[in-house]
Amino acid sequence: MDFQQSKKLLDKINALHQSISFEEENISSIERDLMLSYIRQFYESFLNTQPETLSDPARNAIKKAKIKKEASTSSAEEYAPPPKVKIPEPVKEIEFEVTPPPPPPPPPPPVVKEEPRVEVPQPPKATPAPKSAPSGKFRSLFDNKEASELSEKLSLQPISDINKAIAINDKLLYVNDLFGKDPNAYSAAMIRLNNFNTMDEARDLLEQFAQSHDWLEEEKQDTARAFIKIVRRRYI
């Protein structure tokens, strides 16, 4: 057995196998036949090994068959697969994003010249005189005498709601004598009087009712004074 020849065949098989392994799906017929030829020769190199007991004629016949096969495959052995050339991939175009220039700034607003302002002096406002006392016609109804007795002092304590401080009997008396028997006029008067802050503000409204319902009649004066006295406690 020629081990050098078998080693060469084995190297060719490995080289061809490495070459065609890159493209398993595109193996050409020539490469396939060449690989089969290498494998067949490698197989027969071991198959043709004979014991030394063979006769010379038999050994000569085997050598002739071997030479014939080597001659038939010599052309196939001379073929070497062409080297594979890798085709470079096309260069991809790089897209550059172009940022548009910023818009021009808006023009500045026109400058408007302001004409000088001429300040016209205003006449001084007349300060209204405080109402320290009612008009002379209804003065007697608003007289406020200082309390001397304890019961009178207790009756002058401040209140937060005029309507709640008046008893039911007194309420009926005030509605009949001071508001023309009109409970709606009485209720509206209570709301307005509770919203005032000072007695001076309440005095104008009380004088209007005194004028329209004639509180200066002799029979109504005492009732009017009692009612005004209760109203005054709201602003203490």
Backbone as CSV, one residue per row, in Angstrom:
resi,resn,N_x,N_y,N_z,CA_x,CA_y,CA_z,C_x,C_y,C_z
1,MET,0.854,-1.192,0.000,0.000,0.000,0.000,0.886,1.236,0.000
2,ASP,0.542,2.234,-0.872,1.310,3.468,-0.993,0.654,4.515,-0.069
3,PHE,1.230,4.683,1.113,0.646,5.625,2.064,0.822,7.062,1.626
4,GLN,1.882,7.371,0.906,2.051,8.755,0.431,0.945,9.125,-0.555
5,GLN,0.623,8.180,-1.425,-0.451,8.446,-2.391,-1.795,8.625,-1.677
6,SER,-2.058,7.768,-0.675,-3.321,7.896,0.057,-3.394,9.207,0.842
7,LYS,-2.233,9.672,1.351,-2.232,10.963,2.084,-2.546,12.111,1.144
8,LYS,-1.979,12.036,-0.095,-2.271,13.093,-1.067,-3.759,13.126,-1.408
9,LEU,-4.335,11.919,-1.561,-5.765,11.870,-1.846,-6.598,12.472,-0.694
10,LEU,-6.173,12.146,0.515,-6.907,12.670,1.680,-6.808,14.183,1.756
11,ASP,-5.610,14.751,1.424,-5.458,16.215,1.428,-6.334,16.861,0.369
12,LYS,-6.410,16.178,-0.835,-7.260,16.729,-1.893,-8.735,16.707,-1.486
13,ILE,-9.125,15.623,-0.812,-10.531,15.527,-0.362,-10.845,16.646,0.632
14,ASN,-9.936,16.864,1.577,-10.172,17.928,2.577,-10.205,19.299,1.934
15,ALA,-9.300,19.538,0.950,-9.257,20.861,0.312,-10.514,21.111,-0.488
16,LEU,-10.940,20.077,-1.246,-12.151,20.248,-2.047,-13.387,20.389,-1.163
17,HIS,-13.416,19.642,-0.077,-14.559,19.745,0.852,-14.643,21.142,1.479
18,GLN,-13.496,21.682,1.825,-13.484,23.031,2.406,-13.926,24.072,1.388
19,SER,-13.577,23.821,0.086,-13.935,24.787,-0.947,-15.433,24.802,-1.217
20,ILE,-16.029,23.607,-1.314,-17.461,23.553,-1.655,-18.362,23.768,-0.451
21,SER,-17.820,23.786,0.755,-18.660,23.985,1.953,-19.182,25.415,2.062
22,PHE,-18.547,26.341,1.322,-19.021,27.733,1.393,-20.359,27.897,0.686
23,GLU,-20.592,27.092,-0.349,-21.856,27.198,-1.071,-22.429,25.795,-1.214
24,GLU,-23.136,25.384,-0.187,-23.668,24.029,-0.178,-24.765,23.832,-1.211
25,GLU,-25.520,24.903,-1.492,-26.651,24.772,-2.412,-26.240,24.967,-3.874
26,ASN,-25.028,25.461,-4.138,-24.595,25.754,-5.512,-23.361,24.930,-5.903
27,ILE,-23.317,23.639,-5.516,-22.190,22.773,-5.883,-22.335,22.365,-7.359
28,SER,-21.285,22.608,-8.118,-21.325,22.258,-9.550,-21.156,20.751,-9.742
29,SER,-21.547,20.301,-10.914,-21.413,18.855,-11.224,-19.960,18.433,-11.301
30,ILE,-19.105,19.327,-11.765,-17.671,18.985,-11.861,-17.086,18.775,-10.473
31,GLU,-17.435,19.645,-9.556,-16.926,19.500,-8.189,-17.441,18.223,-7.537
32,ARG,-18.701,17.919,-7.799,-19.254,16.685,-7.225,-18.550,15.441,-7.787
33,ASP,-18.347,15.394,-9.106,-17.685,14.235,-9.723,-16.242,14.115,-9.257
34,LEU,-15.580,15.264,-9.106,-14.200,15.243,-8.654,-14.092,14.692,-7.241
35,MET,-15.033,15.076,-6.375,-15.028,14.587,-4.995,-15.279,13.078,-4.975
36,LEU,-16.201,12.606,-5.799,-16.470,11.172,-5.860,-15.248,10.402,-6.371
37,SER,-14.535,11.010,-7.314,-13.333,10.348,-7.844,-12.264,10.231,-6.770
38,TYR,-12.063,11.333,-5.997,-11.077,11.281,-4.910,-11.446,10.221,-3.881
39,ILE,-12.709,10.196,-3.532,-13.143,9.226,-2.516,-12.968,7.801,-3.033
40,ARG,-13.281,7.561,-4.316,-13.149,6.221,-4.899,-11.697,5.782,-4.903
41,GLN,-10.792,6.695,-5.290,-9.374,6.347,-5.320,-8.864,6.048,-3.915
42,PHE,-9.330,6.897,-2.939,-8.880,6.682,-1.568,-9.382,5.333,-1.058
43,TYR,-10.617,4.980,-1.427,-11.183,3.707,-1.002,-10.428,2.542,-1.647
44,GLU,-10.136,2.660,-2.946,-9.482,1.573,-3.651,-8.019,1.422,-3.230
45,SER,-7.414,2.520,-2.734,-6.032,2.387,-2.273,-5.943,1.432,-1.094
46,PHE,-7.005,1.418,-0.249,-7.035,0.451,0.841,-7.599,-0.893,0.388
47,LEU,-8.482,-0.875,-0.588,-9.091,-2.108,-1.045,-8.084,-2.974,-1.809
48,ASN,-7.169,-2.342,-2.555,-6.207,-3.066,-3.383,-5.016,-3.616,-2.591
49,THR,-5.010,-3.375,-1.299,-3.919,-3.912,-0.484,-4.074,-5.427,-0.387
50,GLN,-3.086,-6.170,-0.808,-3.153,-7.635,-0.838,-2.052,-8.242,0.047
51,PRO,-2.276,-9.424,0.582,-1.242,-10.086,1.381,-0.060,-10.481,0.513
52,GLU,1.048,-10.700,1.126,2.270,-11.035,0.408,2.223,-12.433,-0.216
53,THR,1.208,-13.238,0.142,1.134,-14.616,-0.347,0.629,-14.711,-1.764
54,LEU,0.166,-13.586,-2.342,-0.360,-13.625,-3.706,0.765,-13.991,-4.673
55,SER,0.399,-14.633,-5.735,1.387,-15.024,-6.747,1.756,-13.847,-7.601
56,ASP,2.814,-13.916,-8.302,3.268,-12.806,-9.148,2.283,-12.469,-10.233
57,PRO,1.692,-13.461,-10.918,0.716,-13.088,-11.952,-0.459,-12.309,-11.380
58,ALA,-0.952,-12.738,-10.240,-2.086,-12.008,-9.639,-1.668,-10.615,-9.236
59,ARG,-0.457,-10.495,-8.692,0.023,-9.170,-8.277,0.195,-8.274,-9.493
60,ASN,0.683,-8.834,-10.616,0.856,-8.050,-11.841,-0.483,-7.604,-12.396
61,ALA,-1.483,-8.469,-12.288,-2.812,-8.095,-12.789,-3.400,-6.953,-11.986
62,ILE,-3.180,-7.010,-10.686,-3.696,-5.922,-9.833,-2.997,-4.622,-10.161
63,LYS,-1.660,-4.665,-10.425,-0.918,-3.447,-10.743,-1.388,-2.865,-12.073
64,LYS,-1.663,-3.782,-13.062,-2.150,-3.280,-14.340,-3.501,-2.598,-14.201
65,ALA,-4.392,-3.192,-13.411,-5.714,-2.572,-13.198,-5.586,-1.230,-12.489
66,LYS,-4.640,-1.173,-11.568,-4.428,0.067,-10.841,-3.903,1.149,-11.758
67,ILE,-2.939,0.775,-12.644,-2.372,1.755,-13.592,-3.447,2.225,-14.556
68,LYS,-4.318,1.327,-14.994,-5.389,1.699,-15.923,-6.339,2.690,-15.289
69,LYS,-6.675,2.451,-14.029,-7.601,3.370,-13.344,-6.970,4.718,-13.086
70,GLU,-5.639,4.689,-12.742,-4.964,5.972,-12.524,-4.885,6.761,-13.808
71,ALA,-4.724,6.081,-14.960,-4.668,6.793,-16.236,-6.016,7.387,-16.587
72,SER,-7.129,6.636,-16.251,-8.469,7.144,-16.584,-8.856,8.344,-15.738
73,THR,-8.279,8.448,-14.544,-8.644,9.546,-13.640,-7.594,10.619,-13.566
74,SER,-6.549,10.490,-14.428,-5.488,11.493,-14.367,-5.998,12.859,-14.788
75,SER,-6.893,12.798,-15.805,-7.431,14.098,-16.255,-8.268,14.763,-15.172
76,ALA,-8.990,13.956,-14.414,-9.816,14.525,-13.335,-8.968,15.043,-12.198
77,GLU,-7.761,14.383,-11.959,-6.924,14.851,-10.865,-6.284,16.189,-11.169
78,GLU,-6.055,16.432,-12.471,-5.394,17.691,-12.804,-6.321,18.896,-12.606
79,TYR,-7.621,18.627,-12.501,-8.547,19.754,-12.353,-8.478,20.285,-10.925
80,ALA,-8.408,21.533,-10.828,-8.444,22.203,-9.510,-9.571,23.227,-9.534
81,PRO,-10.344,23.248,-8.500,-11.480,24.192,-8.497,-10.972,25.630,-8.518
82,PRO,-11.638,26.453,-9.303,-11.219,27.861,-9.350,-11.430,28.529,-8.003
83,PRO,-10.551,29.440,-7.681,-10.753,30.158,-6.404,-12.011,31.017,-6.453
84,LYS,-12.641,31.020,-5.375,-13.883,31.812,-5.277,-13.557,33.250,-4.908
85,VAL,-14.122,34.125,-5.702,-13.897,35.572,-5.496,-15.166,36.165,-4.889
86,LYS,-15.003,36.804,-3.785,-16.134,37.454,-3.116,-16.424,38.794,-3.779
87,ILE,-17.630,38.937,-4.205,-18.037,40.199,-4.854,-18.423,41.195,-3.759
88,PRO,-17.787,42.343,-3.749,-18.134,43.320,-2.682,-19.557,43.833,-2.851
89,GLU,-20.202,44.035,-1.744,-21.567,44.565,-1.755,-21.553,46.029,-2.182
90,PRO,-22.588,46.435,-2.901,-22.643,47.853,-3.304,-22.733,48.768,-2.090
91,VAL,-22.070,49.862,-2.216,-22.058,50.839,-1.110,-23.408,51.528,-1.040
92,LYS,-23.990,51.452,0.129,-25.295,52.104,0.331,-25.119,53.618,0.391
93,GLU,-26.091,54.269,-0.233,-26.066,55.734,-0.197,-26.505,56.232,1.180
94,ILE,-25.760,57.145,1.688,-26.056,57.715,3.012,-26.900,58.964,2.799
95,GLU,-28.071,58.930,3.424,-28.961,60.082,3.324,-28.675,61.065,4.449
96,PHE,-28.474,62.273,4.082,-28.229,63.330,5.056,-29.491,64.180,5.189
97,GLU,-29.871,64.383,6.429,-31.050,65.213,6.696,-30.631,66.687,6.733
98,VAL,-31.202,67.414,5.823,-30.857,68.840,5.714,-31.878,69.643,6.502
99,THR,-31.391,70.385,7.470,-32.260,71.231,8.289,-32.455,72.566,7.584
100,PRO,-33.719,72.939,7.334,-33.937,74.225,6.659,-33.510,75.381,7.565
101,PRO,-33.073,76.448,6.970,-32.666,77.604,7.796,-33.860,78.191,8.529
102,PRO,-33.647,78.762,9.698,-34.766,79.350,10.450,-35.355,80.539,9.700
103,PRO,-36.658,80.770,9.884,-37.281,81.910,9.199,-36.721,83.231,9.731
104,PRO,-36.714,84.219,8.897,-36.202,85.525,9.362,-37.083,86.101,10.456
105,PRO,-36.510,86.822,11.382,-37.322,87.403,12.461,-38.297,88.433,11.910
106,PRO,-39.459,88.584,12.558,-40.442,89.571,12.074,-39.888,90.981,12.227
107,PRO,-40.335,91.861,11.364,-39.856,93.256,11.473,-40.334,93.887,12.769
108,PRO,-39.555,94.769,13.326,-39.982,95.424,14.576,-41.217,96.284,14.348
109,PRO,-42.072,96.378,15.351,-43.284,97.196,15.190,-42.911,98.668,15.022
110,PRO,-43.738,99.352,14.274,-43.447,100.788,14.091,-43.535,101.548,15.410
111,VAL,-42.664,102.468,15.535,-42.625,103.287,16.755,-43.664,104.387,16.634
112,VAL,-44.583,104.372,17.565,-45.639,105.390,17.576,-45.274,106.438,18.613
113,LYS,-45.170,107.618,18.144,-44.842,108.709,19.062,-46.091,109.145,19.815
114,GLU,-45.989,109.083,21.104,-47.121,109.490,21.930,-47.078,111.004,22.162
115,GLU,-48.220,111.574,21.970,-48.318,113.014,22.229,-48.321,113.261,23.731
116,PRO,-47.691,114.297,24.140,-47.664,114.585,25.593,-49.060,114.859,26.125
117,ARG,-49.298,114.239,27.239,-50.600,114.422,27.876,-50.632,115.710,28.689
118,VAL,-51.719,116.373,28.500,-51.914,117.618,29.247,-52.900,117.326,30.367
119,GLU,-52.420,117.422,31.555,-53.270,117.155,32.715,-54.110,118.382,33.037
120,VAL,-55.405,118.126,33.019,-56.343,119.201,33.341,-56.626,119.144,34.825
121,PRO,-56.369,120.196,35.526,-56.633,120.160,36.973,-58.113,119.967,37.263
122,GLN,-58.361,119.028,38.142,-59.737,118.736,38.532,-60.113,119.547,39.764
123,PRO,-61.326,119.998,39.775,-61.753,120.749,40.959,-61.825,119.831,42.167
124,PRO,-61.497,120.296,43.299,-61.540,119.438,44.502,-62.956,118.957,44.779
125,LYS,-63.005,117.690,45.174,-64.307,117.111,45.483,-64.803,117.630,46.824
126,ALA,-66.077,117.918,46.796,-66.691,118.431,48.030,-66.906,117.285,48.992
127,THR,-66.433,117.426,50.179,-66.580,116.393,51.203,-67.926,116.568,51.875
128,PRO,-68.761,115.535,51.777,-70.087,115.698,52.406,-69.962,115.815,53.916
129,ALA,-70.758,116.650,54.453,-70.748,116.866,55.906,-71.348,115.661,56.599
130,PRO,-70.727,115.162,57.640,-71.280,114.003,58.346,-72.627,114.315,58.956
131,LYS,-73.456,113.307,58.892,-74.790,113.465,59.465,-74.721,113.140,60.947
132,SER,-74.467,114.114,61.673,-74.386,113.916,63.122,-75.747,113.931,63.781
133,ALA,-76.753,114.505,63.087,-78.077,114.588,63.699,-79.112,114.570,62.604
134,PRO,-80.304,114.100,62.865,-81.364,114.074,61.871,-81.848,115.481,61.562
135,SER,-82.624,115.555,60.487,-83.194,116.866,60.148,-84.130,117.347,61.248
136,GLY,-84.370,118.611,61.263,-85.142,119.202,62.371,-86.554,118.678,62.470
137,LYS,-87.133,118.242,61.324,-88.518,117.801,61.355,-88.673,116.521,62.169
138,PHE,-87.658,115.571,62.079,-87.772,114.287,62.773,-86.769,114.175,63.930
139,ARG,-86.242,115.319,64.370,-85.235,115.281,65.423,-85.747,114.626,66.691
140,SER,-86.989,114.897,67.021,-87.534,114.382,68.285,-87.598,112.865,68.297
141,LEU,-87.696,112.219,67.105,-87.791,110.762,67.068,-86.433,110.102,67.307
142,PHE,-85.324,110.829,67.051,-83.982,110.249,67.147,-83.232,110.688,68.403
143,ASP,-83.919,111.351,69.326,-83.256,111.766,70.563,-82.765,110.522,71.300
144,ASN,-81.486,110.557,71.724,-80.880,109.421,72.408,-80.455,109.868,73.799
145,LYS,-81.276,109.599,74.758,-80.984,109.964,76.141,-80.123,108.885,76.787
146,GLU,-79.184,109.323,77.623,-78.336,108.383,78.323,-79.139,107.600,79.351
147,ALA,-78.869,106.298,79.421,-79.601,105.435,80.353,-79.075,105.672,81.763
148,SER,-80.012,105.758,82.657,-79.644,105.984,84.056,-79.883,104.754,84.911
149,GLU,-80.880,104.012,84.604,-81.202,102.824,85.379,-80.581,101.587,84.720
150,LEU,-80.467,100.531,85.546,-79.847,99.296,85.081,-80.664,98.653,83.966
151,SER,-81.976,98.671,84.057,-82.839,98.063,83.040,-82.673,98.781,81.709
152,GLU,-82.507,100.106,81.763,-82.315,100.841,80.526,-80.939,100.547,79.915
153,LYS,-79.933,100.370,80.777,-78.600,100.041,80.270,-78.578,98.665,79.598
154,LEU,-79.326,97.713,80.199,-79.382,96.381,79.597,-80.099,96.411,78.246
155,SER,-81.060,97.318,78.109,-81.797,97.418,76.842,-80.982,98.067,75.739
156,LEU,-79.803,98.591,76.058,-78.948,99.225,75.057,-77.756,98.354,74.654
157,GLN,-77.813,97.071,74.940,-76.744,96.161,74.549,-76.765,95.969,73.019
158,PRO,-75.600,95.809,72.376,-75.565,95.650,70.910,-76.203,94.340,70.457
159,ILE,-76.766,94.355,69.256,-77.400,93.176,68.651,-76.819,92.982,67.250
160,SER,-76.931,91.754,66.749,-76.413,91.446,65.404,-77.520,91.372,64.359
161,ASP,-78.756,91.142,64.796,-79.890,91.051,63.873,-81.069,91.789,64.493
162,ILE,-81.548,92.830,63.816,-82.644,93.655,64.349,-83.922,92.839,64.431
163,ASN,-84.204,92.046,63.413,-85.468,91.303,63.356,-85.566,90.284,64.492
164,LYS,-84.411,89.641,64.846,-84.434,88.659,65.933,-84.558,89.316,67.294
165,ALA,-84.150,90.564,67.421,-84.218,91.252,68.717,-85.617,91.786,69.021
166,ILE,-86.537,91.771,68.072,-87.898,92.305,68.256,-88.839,91.159,68.597
167,ALA,-89.603,91.319,69.650,-90.582,90.306,70.048,-91.734,90.279,69.043
168,ILE,-92.519,89.179,69.089,-93.596,88.997,68.112,-94.660,90.084,68.270
169,ASN,-95.036,90.391,69.526,-96.056,91.416,69.754,-95.575,92.778,69.270
170,ASP,-94.303,93.095,69.533,-93.777,94.374,69.069,-93.697,94.412,67.541
171,LYS,-93.399,93.260,66.952,-93.329,93.214,65.493,-94.683,93.572,64.876
172,LEU,-95.775,93.008,65.436,-97.109,93.324,64.915,-97.432,94.802,65.099
173,LEU,-96.978,95.359,66.220,-97.224,96.769,66.477,-96.476,97.639,65.465
174,TYR,-95.219,97.298,65.165,-94.438,98.096,64.220,-94.997,97.984,62.800
175,VAL,-95.446,96.757,62.431,-96.008,96.585,61.084,-97.258,97.431,60.916
176,ASN,-98.144,97.434,61.920,-99.412,98.158,61.803,-99.224,99.667,61.893
177,ASP,-98.373,100.147,62.799,-98.282,101.588,63.031,-97.223,102.253,62.147
178,LEU,-96.099,101.589,61.919,-94.967,102.250,61.261,-94.794,101.864,59.794
179,PHE,-95.417,100.768,59.324,-95.220,100.325,57.936,-96.545,100.122,57.200
180,GLY,-97.586,100.822,57.657,-98.869,100.817,56.947,-99.495,99.448,56.838
181,LYS,-99.298,98.599,57.854,-99.871,97.256,57.895,-99.380,96.380,56.707
182,ASP,-98.177,96.661,56.264,-97.596,95.899,55.136,-96.404,95.089,55.650
183,PRO,-96.581,93.779,55.891,-95.465,92.970,56.398,-94.302,92.873,55.399
184,ASN,-94.607,92.946,54.099,-93.519,92.882,53.111,-92.620,94.107,53.216
185,ALA,-93.224,95.279,53.426,-92.421,96.487,53.598,-91.576,96.403,54.859
186,TYR,-92.139,95.818,55.914,-91.377,95.633,57.154,-90.190,94.687,56.943
187,SER,-90.421,93.544,56.264,-89.336,92.576,56.031,-88.237,93.185,55.161
188,ALA,-88.617,93.924,54.113,-87.613,94.569,53.265,-86.803,95.589,54.052
189,ALA,-87.458,96.317,54.973,-86.750,97.300,55.804,-85.758,96.608,56.726
190,MET,-86.110,95.427,57.288,-85.199,94.702,58.167,-83.928,94.263,57.416
191,ILE,-84.122,93.800,56.175,-82.962,93.354,55.398,-82.015,94.515,55.134
192,ARG,-82.550,95.656,54.722,-81.706,96.806,54.403,-81.025,97.359,55.652
193,LEU,-81.744,97.421,56.775,-81.167,97.964,58.009,-80.059,97.055,58.549
194,ASN,-80.194,95.748,58.397,-79.151,94.823,58.869,-77.877,94.913,58.027
195,ASN,-77.999,95.401,56.783,-76.837,95.498,55.905,-76.074,96.801,56.063
196,PHE,-76.637,97.786,56.754,-75.917,99.049,56.963,-74.820,98.857,58.003
197,ASN,-73.824,99.777,57.951,-72.699,99.709,58.882,-72.765,100.767,59.984
198,THR,-73.442,101.838,59.737,-73.505,102.932,60.732,-74.940,103.407,60.868
199,MET,-75.159,104.112,61.957,-76.491,104.681,62.207,-76.783,105.811,61.228
200,ASP,-75.744,106.505,60.776,-75.981,107.572,59.800,-76.566,107.019,58.500
201,GLU,-76.098,105.848,58.075,-76.659,105.227,56.873,-78.107,104.812,57.103
202,ALA,-78.406,104.275,58.285,-79.765,103.819,58.579,-80.718,104.989,58.762
203,ARG,-80.207,106.145,59.171,-81.082,107.294,59.460,-81.819,107.767,58.198
204,ASP,-81.137,107.759,57.026,-81.804,108.192,55.797,-83.010,107.312,55.475
205,LEU,-82.866,106.000,55.645,-83.983,105.107,55.365,-85.101,105.280,56.384
206,LEU,-84.728,105.450,57.649,-85.757,105.628,58.682,-86.547,106.917,58.463
207,GLU,-85.882,107.970,58.009,-86.601,109.218,57.749,-87.549,109.078,56.559
208,GLN,-87.165,108.246,55.590,-88.074,108.011,54.466,-89.353,107.313,54.926
209,PHE,-89.187,106.280,55.789,-90.383,105.609,56.314,-91.181,106.559,57.209
210,ALA,-90.490,107.370,57.984,-91.199,108.320,58.858,-92.007,109.318,58.038
211,GLN,-91.471,109.716,56.855,-92.182,110.655,56.000,-93.381,109.998,55.331
212,SER,-93.157,108.732,54.795,-94.240,108.096,54.037,-95.348,107.555,54.932
213,HIS,-95.033,107.171,56.179,-96.056,106.597,57.070,-96.420,107.523,58.242
214,ASP,-95.951,108.763,58.179,-96.355,109.797,59.150,-96.087,109.353,60.584
215,TRP,-94.790,109.126,60.898,-94.420,108.706,62.255,-94.536,109.846,63.277
216,LEU,-94.753,111.060,62.808,-94.850,112.192,63.738,-96.250,112.356,64.337
217,GLU,-97.181,111.512,63.931,-98.496,111.567,64.578,-98.320,111.253,66.066
218,GLU,-99.146,111.884,66.849,-99.012,111.768,68.318,-99.144,110.331,68.782
219,GLU,-99.975,109.524,68.108,-100.178,108.137,68.510,-99.024,107.227,68.069
220,LYS,-98.193,107.666,67.113,-97.134,106.825,66.591,-95.747,107.206,67.095
221,GLN,-95.626,108.373,67.726,-94.285,108.852,68.097,-93.582,107.920,69.078
222,ASP,-94.287,107.477,70.122,-93.654,106.578,71.101,-93.233,105.254,70.455
223,THR,-94.083,104.733,69.571,-93.742,103.479,68.871,-92.525,103.681,67.973
224,ALA,-92.477,104.842,67.290,-91.356,105.120,66.397,-90.055,105.254,67.188
225,ARG,-90.117,105.930,68.346,-88.906,106.078,69.175,-88.409,104.709,69.658
226,ALA,-89.311,103.814,70.058,-88.911,102.486,70.526,-88.273,101.681,69.387
227,PHE,-88.850,101.803,68.195,-88.300,101.067,67.059,-86.901,101.595,66.685
228,ILE,-86.757,102.927,66.652,-85.451,103.515,66.321,-84.414,103.157,67.379
229,LYS,-84.843,103.048,68.630,-83.922,102.688,69.701,-83.363,101.271,69.487
230,ILE,-84.229,100.349,69.023,-83.745,98.990,68.745,-82.795,98.983,67.545
231,VAL,-83.129,99.754,66.523,-82.264,99.827,65.335,-80.895,100.357,65.696
232,ARG,-80.822,101.355,66.591,-79.552,101.952,66.982,-78.638,100.913,67.628
233,ARG,-79.196,99.937,68.311,-78.369,98.898,68.963,-77.621,98.026,67.941
234,ARG,-78.086,98.007,66.711,-77.408,97.236,65.676,-76.042,97.835,65.318
235,TYR,-75.830,99.113,65.587,-74.601,99.804,65.167,-73.758,100.264,66.350
236,ILE,-74.021,99.704,67.532,-73.199,100.058,68.700,-71.859,99.352,68.605
